[in-house]
Amino acid sequence: MTGTSLEDVANRAAGISGGPQPNPQPMQLPAAQGAPASLYPPSRMFGAQLFNGHFAMLNGSGFNPDYRLAIGDKVLLRIWGGVNFTDTLVIDSHGNLFIPEVGPVQVAGLRNGDLNQAIRGAVSSTFRAGANNIYATLDLAQPVKVFVTGYVRNPGLYQGLASDSVLSYLDRAGGIDAERGSYTVVNVMRNGKVRKTFNLYDFLLSGQLDLVQFSDGDVIMVQPRAHVFSADGAVLNQNDFEFPTPTVSLAEALRMARPTPGATHVSVQRRQGLERRTEYFPIGQAAEVTLEDGDTFTVTADRYPGTIQIRVSGAHSGQHAMVLPYGAQLRDVLPMIQANPLSVMDAIQLFRKSTKEQQKRMLEVSLNKLEESVLTARSATSEEASLRRGEAELTLNFVEKARQIEPLGQVVLNGKEIGDTILEDGDELVIPERTSLVAVNGGVLFPNAFSWQRGLDADDYVQMAGGFTQSPKTSKVIVVRQNGEAVNAERAGAIRSGDQLVVLPQIETKSLEITRALSTIVYQIAVAAKVVLGL
């Protein structure tokens, strides 16, 4: 219900319609220059994450010793000693730097790393050798304009530096079209001939990216996408991958998808022809399996549990973690627990993750039904609508608070057959501590813990806590035993030391259905989470 206020929801629940909703606005196309790819729909294609606009406007103006000087580049030259000279010189149309009193020095095509040596030699031929110190560095490379075309989002002409990477120019063009463009064949062309072909997967998977020096009029051509396979399951890269050849080995595909350490098997879904076929292989046979265009593989970890680990906490003097055979029962554990004088072994508590998840799901189902009842209720009069709106606000606030509550996941162990309980991995056994107290909370004036007294019943302890906050006739009292069992106080019999009395609030609304649903949820939360929640 994102973007909807509680008041709007309450109005709907009361049968009052809101104002007209604004029409959805179309997505604005990004500018061609440095368009962030985040404005485009997300794609499963491996490599689409490269082009998000974050480095489109960066340039490669840092020192690169292999950069070849070109016409228009600017060189910062400093000479001191016998002659003092500082200036920024531009390589002219003949490829020369003109140095006063020295003359033209041919530097076009020279490696950036050899610039100092070349100028030092030219200066030394004019002035006495060793009389001057020389420092020369490339101050700014000549800006170039490069065409980016093919299967990119915004083909066009983009300006950058000759030393910029191919990724920068692709990013300026909005990136490769993830649904149609190739990440494995990106050509850099000059005068109609391919100078360099890039496979961007080399960069993504192994960090290899060759540098190429661009000139005015160069073309970056993204070829159409070739063949694709999909990877799912226990892999680090759950993506679609491109491969340039008609087939690719499953071993190479797994190298790109990166299986997790526990992976053991691969199922391959074939999509060629009229039938869809599925094949299943151990991961060790991947080199013998071939994938074709459109195939999908799922990596699984087919490991079977041999042992389980449980934890034992509470009032005992033994070890807190135990490793047991798969399928072990509670009777296998009980002799291993070292009880102490305060241990209450006949009230052992068992907490289980799967039970916690089940309790959470059941609570969520009840809350969804309650929310639906509130939102679909109608009112016959404006007075009734006003009353229902107030109730709706309270109820929806209750639902919001109830969703934040986490059940404990307790499995109640009672009866003589608790030893037959099968344990699960991650179970926690809690040994309650012997106590002489009885706790009273919920709908009483002064929630507190009281010393246990033989012969007192639930009403006696409620009176010791100040009595009910609501009418005794409408209040419901639940007795929660130390082992987690919850029973109605009227059927609980004598109160035992360690019991907890929970007084549930009486909830009244205009709708009998909503009242019943609220009461049920309050009871669920009290039993599953040991929390009393009211409106």
N, C-alpha and C positions, 0 to 999 in steps of 0.2 A: 504494500500500500504506500509505496514511496511517493512523496510529493502531495499526499492528502492529509489534511489536518484532522485532528480528532473531532473538531467541531463539524467539519464536512461529513465525516463518517456518521456522527450522531444525527445530523440532519437527515441523512439518507435513511438511517434506521427509523427515524420518526415519520418517514414518508414525505419529507420535504426535499424536493429536488433542488440541486444547486444550479448555478448559472451555466451558460453555454461553455463548453470546453473549446479552447483555441485549436484551430486546425494545425496539424503538424507542419512545420516549415521544412522545405527541402534542404538537403545538405548542400552547403556552399562548396563549390569546387575550389581547391587551394590554388594559390598562385604558382605559376610554373617555376619561378625562381625560389629554390629552397623549400618546396612544398613538403610539409611534414606528412609522412605516411600514416601517422596516427589518425588522420582524418578519413582514411580509407578503411573498408571493412577488414577485420582480421582474417588472416589466411593461415591454413595449415601448412603451406609450402615452406619447406626448410630454406632459409635465406631471406624470407620476407622481413625478418626482424632487423636486417641490416639497415634498411632505408627508412629512417624515422625523422630525417631532417636535422638531426643534432650536429652533424659535422659538415653539412652542405656548404656553409660559408667559411669553413676553415681553409687555410691554404698551407702549402708546404714550403714556406719561406725560410725554414730552418736550414742549417748548413748541410749540404749534400755533396760530398767530395766527388761523386761520379756525375754530377750535373754538367752537361755540356753548355758552355757559354754560347749565347745566341745574340743576334742583332737586336738592339733595343735594351739589353740588360744594362743595369747600372752597377758600376764598380766603385767602391770607396777606396781611394788611394791616399796613403800618408807616407811622406818622405821626410826624414829629419837627419840631422848631422851636418854635412857640408852644405846641403841644400834643404830648405824647409818648404814643404808643399803639402796641402791638404785640400782635396776636392772630390766630388762625385762625378765620375766620367761615364759617358754613355757609349756603348759599342755602336759605331756608325754603320752605315749601309754596306761598307766594304769589310766589315768584321774587325775593325781596328779600334783601339783606344788611342786617342791622341794625347800624349803627355808633353807638356811644355818643355822646351829645350832638349827633349829626347826624340819626339816625333811619333809617327804612328807605330803601334805595336799590334801585330796580328794575334787576336785571342779568340775569335769566333771558332767554335768547335773544340776549344780547349777544355779539359777537365777542370772543374772548379778547384780540385785539390792541387792542380799544377799552376794555378794563376800566380801565386807569389813568386815561384821560381822563374816563370817566364818574364815577368816584369822586372825582377831583380837582374836578370841577364841583360835586358834591354837598357836599363839605367846604367849598369856597370860598363856597357860599351861606350857610353857618352861621358860619364864621370869616372873619376879614379875609383878603382875597385876597393871596397871596404870603407869608403869615406862616408857613405850614406846608409841609413837603416830604412828598410822598405816594409810596408804592411799594406796588403791589398786583399779585399774581400768583396764578395758579391753582395751589394747593398739591396738590390731588388731585381728579381727576375722580370723579364718583359711579360706583361699580361698577354694571354692568348685567348682566342675564341675557338671553341670546340663544338662541333655538332654532335648531339646525342639523339639517336633515333632508333628505329626498330620497335621492339616491344617494351617501351617504357611508358610511364603514365603521362608525361608531358614532353613529347619530342620537341627539340628546338636547338637554338644556338645559345651557348652558355659561356660566360667569361670566367677565367680563372688564371692560374699561373701554370707555366710549363711544367713545374715540378709537382703539381697537384696529382693526387692518386686518381685512378679510374673510379674508385668508390665515391670520391667527392663529386665528380661530374655526374655520375648516375644519381646521386642523392639530390643534386640540384634539379634534375629532371623528374623528381618525384619518386625515383626508384624504379625497379623492374616491375612490370605488370605481373603480379604473382600468379594470375590465372592463365596467362598466355606466354610470358617471356621465359627465356632460358637463363639459368644461373650457372650453367656449365660451359656455355659458348658465348662469350662477349668479346667481339673483335674490335681492335683499334686499327683503323685504316688511314692510309695517307696516299693521295693520288690514285685512289681506286684499288690499292693493294693492301692486303692484310699485313700489318707490322707485328702484331702481337695478339694472341688469343688467351683470354683469362677464363679460368674455371674458379668461380667464387667459392666453391666448396673446399678448395685447397686452403683458402684463407680461413673459412669458418671452422674447419676440422683440424687443421695443422698449423695455422698462422702463416702460411706462405702466400705472399703477394708481391710479385715482381713490380718494380717501378718502371715507368716508361715516360720519356720526356715528350711533352706535347708541343705541337706547333700550330700556328694559325691554320684553320681549315681542316684539321684532323677530324675524323669521324669515329665516334663510339657506336657500334652497331650491335644491338641485343638481338640475338637470333630467336626464332620461335622455340617454345618448349618442346623437348623431345619426348622421352618416355618417363613414366612416373610409377613408383611403387609407394605404398603406405605402410607405416610402422606404428604398431600399437602395443599395449601391454607393458611388460616389465622392461622398458627401455627409457633412457634419459631423454631422448629426442622423439617424442610422439608426433611425427610430422609426415607430410608427403615429401618424397625425395625424387629428384630428377636424375636420370642416367642417360648418357648420350647414345649408347649402343642398344641394339634391339633386345639384348638380354644382359643380365648382370647376375653374378653369383650371390647366393644368400649370405655367404661369408662377407663379401664386400658391402652388402646392404646392412648387415649387422654392425660392421665397422662404422658406418655413418650413423646408425640409430643408437649405438652405444648401450648394449644390454646392461641391466643392473647385475651386481655380483651373484645374486641368488638364482638367476635365470637358468633353466634346464632344457626347455623344449620350445619349439616353434611350430605354430600351425599356419599354413599358407592357404589362402583362399584364391583360387584361380578364377579369372573372369573372362577368359577367352572362349569363343564359340558360344553355343546355345546353352550350355550347362555350366552351372557354378559348382566347382569341385573344391574340396578341402583336403589338404594333406598335412600329416603330422610327423615331425622329425625331432630326434634329439639334437641339441644345439651343436654337439660335436660333429654332426654330419653336414653342417652348413655349407662346407666347400663343395659338396656333391650335388647341391640343389641349385637350380637356376630359376630366376624370376624373370617375368615378362611384363610388358606394359599393362598397367591396371591391377597387377597383383597386390594383395594385402597380406601382411604377415603379423601375427600376434605372438609375442614372446611371453611365456609363462614360467612360473617357478613351481614345478610339480614336485614339491617336497611333502613327505608325509610325516606327521608328528611321531617321534619315537618316545619323547619324554615331555613332561609338563613341569612347570615351576609354580609353586604357590607360596604365599606369604602367611606367616602366623604372627599376629600381634596381640596386644592386650596383656592380661595378667598371667604370664607364664615365665619360666626361667630357662627355656630351651632356645634352639636356633630359630631364626626369624624367616629363613628361606629354606624350602625343601624341593628337591628334584625327585619326581616320581614317574613311574612308567605311564605311558599313555593309557587312559582308561582306569586309572587308579580310583578307588572309592574312599569315602571318608573314614571307613573302618581301618584302612591302611595307615592313616595319618594319626588317629587318636592315640595309639600306643607310643608314638614318637614325641608327643607333646609332653613337656615336663611341667606339670602343674605345680603351683605353689599354694600356700595356705589360703590365699584370697581368690583363687581361680574358681569360677562357677562353670564346671565342665558340662552340666546338663542344660546350659543356656548358650551354647556356642552359636556365634553369628557367622553367616557366610555371605560375603559380598562378591558379586560377579558382574563383570563388564557387560556381558550379553544381556543380563537381566536389567541392568541400568538402561541400556539402549532400548530394550523392549518397553520398559516403564515410560521412558521419554516419548516413544512413539505413541503409546496408548494415551498419554496425557495430551499430546499434540492433536490427536484425532478428536478427543473430547473438546479441546479448546477451539478447533476449527468448526465443529458443529455448533458450539455456543456462539461463536462469532457470526456464523451464517444465520442463526436464528435471530440474532440482534439486528443484523443488517437487512433482513427480509421482512421484519415485522412492519405492519401497517397500522395507521391510526385513523379512526373514523371522524374525530373532531380535532379542532385546534388545541383544546385543553388537553386532550389525551396525547396529542403530538408533543406538547410541551413537557408533559410528565415523562413520556417515553424517551425524549431526548436526554433528559437528565439521567435516567436509568441507563441509557446506552453509553453515556460518557463513563459512568461508574463501572459498567460491565466491561467495556473495552480497556479501561485502565487495569481492571482485574486480570484480563486476558494477557495484557502486556507484562504485568508483574509475574503471572504464573509461568509464562514462557521463559523467564530468567531462572526459574528454580530447576535445580538438577536433582533427580532422584538418586537415592543411595545405591540402588541395585541389590538390595538385600534379599536373599533366599531364606525364607523362614524354615528352620529345622525343628520339627516337633514329632512326637510319636516315638515308637520303639525302633523304627526302621531307618533312622538317620544314617546308620553306617552304610546303607546301600546307595547313598547319594554319590553319583559319579562326579568327580572333580574336573574342572576345566583349567587350561593354562591361564595363569593370571589371577586365579581365585585368591581371595584373602579371607582367612579365618581369624576371627576376633574372639578372644577369650574374655568374657565380661569379668569385671572385678566385683567381688562380694561387697555389698553396700547395705547400709541400714537406713537409706533414704527413700522417700517416695516423692517424685517430682509432679507438680501440677502446673499446667500452662494452658494457654488459649483464652477462652472467654470467662476468665475469673478476674476479680478486682485486684488481687495481689499474687501474681504467679510466683511460685517459690518452690523450694524443696523442704520436706518435713521429715522428721524422724518417724520411722515405721513403728506402728503400734499394733499389737495383735488385736484382732477383732474389729478394727475400723473398716468401714466400707468406703466406696467412692464418694458418696454424699458427705461423709465426715471430713474427708480431705478437702473437698471443694469448699466446705464451710470454713475450714482452717485457712483457706486462701482468700477469704473475704466473701465468698458466695459467687453466684453467677452474675455476669454483667447483663444478661438478658433473662427472660422469664425461665424458671427451671423447667416448665412444661415444654418449652420449645428448644431447649438446649440439649445437645447430645454429647455424652461423655464416652470416650474410647479409652480403654486400658491397653497400653502397649507393654508387653512383657519384655524381659531382658533378652529373650531370643528373637525379638522382633514381631512376635505374634500380636495382632490387634483384635480385641474382642469388645463387644458392647458391654458397658459397665453393668447393665442389668443382668447379663449372663456371666459376668466375670467371676462371681463368687468373692472369696476373701482376697483383699489386696495383699500382695507380697512385697517384701523389701526388694527395691530395685525397679518396681513398676513405675510407669509414667502415665499420668492421667492427662488426656488431651480433651479439652472442652471445645467442641466445634461451634462456631457461630450459627445462629438461625438467620437464613437469608430469605427475604421476601421481595418479590417484584410483582408487577401487574400481570406478568405472563407465567402461567403454571409451568409451561415447558422450559422457560429460561430458569425459573427457580429450581426446578428439578435438576437441570444441567449444572447449575452453579453448585448446588449441594453435593452432587456426585463428584465434581472436580475438587472441591474443598476436601472431601473425604480421601480421594486419590492422593492428593498432595500430602495430607496428614500422615497417611500410611507409608507412602513411598519415599517421602523426603523428611518426615518428622518435623514438618513446618505447618503452622496454622495460618492460613491466608484467608482474609475476609475482604468484603467490599470496603 
